[in-house]
């Protein structure tokens, strides 16, 4: 693992508790039939931008594959259900 990888992973892990809390709250809301608001969409955009920027770092460090996959599954669920909710309106 390079020093650059360490810095990137540390930054991701520092944001992780907030992101998990926010994502769980979003999951509850979309599962209840709500749609995403602008703040929610901005949050997801930041997550996806960060993910793309650190994708190669995560690929080089297999210890984080499972965690990254679980977070990706959570965000996929949120966006899929939110889109279904939008279509219902």
C-alpha positions in Angstrom: 0.0 0.0 0.0 1.4 3.4 -1.0 1.4 6.5 1.2 -1.1 8.0 -1.2 -3.3 4.9 -0.8 -3.1 5.2 3.0 -4.1 8.9 2.8 -7.0 8.2 0.5 -8.3 5.3 2.6 -7.9 7.3 5.8 -10.0 10.1 4.3 -12.7 7.6 3.2 -12.8 5.9 6.6 -13.0 9.2 8.4 -16.2 10.1 6.4 -17.6 6.6 6.7 -19.6 6.9 10.0 -21.4 10.0 8.7 -22.1 8.4 5.4 -23.4 5.2 6.9 -25.8 7.2 9.2 -27.0 9.3 6.3 -27.4 6.3 4.0 -29.4 4.3 6.5 -31.7 7.3 7.0 -32.2 7.6 3.3 -32.9 3.9 3.0 -35.6 4.2 5.7 -37.2 7.1 3.9 -37.2 5.6 0.4 -38.4 2.3 1.8 -41.3 4.3 3.3 -42.2 5.6 -0.2 -40.5 9.0 0.0 -38.5 10.6 -2.8 -35.1 12.2 -2.5 -34.8 15.9 -2.0 -32.0 18.1 -3.4 -29.9 17.7 -0.3 -30.1 13.9 -0.6 -29.2 14.1 -4.3 -26.2 16.3 -3.5 -25.0 13.9 -0.9 -25.2 11.0 -3.3 -23.4 12.9 -6.0 -20.6 13.6 -3.5 -20.4 9.9 -2.6 -20.3 8.8 -6.2 -17.7 11.4 -7.1 -15.5 10.3 -4.2 -16.0 6.7 -5.1 -14.9 7.3 -8.7 -11.9 9.2 -7.5 -10.8 6.4 -5.1 -11.9 3.4 -7.2 -8.3 2.5 -8.2 -7.1 2.8 -4.7 -9.8 0.5 -3.5 -9.1 -1.9 -6.3 -5.4 -2.1 -5.2 -6.3 -2.8 -1.6 -8.4 -6.0 -1.4 -8.9 -5.6 2.4 -11.5 -2.9 1.6 -13.4 -4.7 -1.2 -16.1 -6.2 1.0 -16.8 -2.9 2.7 -16.8 -1.0 -0.6 -19.2 -3.6 -2.0 -21.6 -3.3 0.9 -21.7 0.5 0.6 -22.2 0.2 -3.1 -25.1 -2.2 -2.5 -26.7 0.2 0.0 -26.4 3.2 -2.4 -27.8 1.0 -5.3 -30.8 0.1 -3.1 -31.4 3.7 -2.2 -31.2 5.0 -5.8 -33.3 2.1 -7.2 -36.1 2.5 -4.7 -36.0 6.3 -4.9 -36.4 6.1 -8.7 -39.3 3.7 -8.3 -40.9 6.1 -5.8 -40.4 9.0 -8.3 -42.2 7.1 -11.0 -45.2 6.5 -8.7 -45.8 10.2 -8.3 
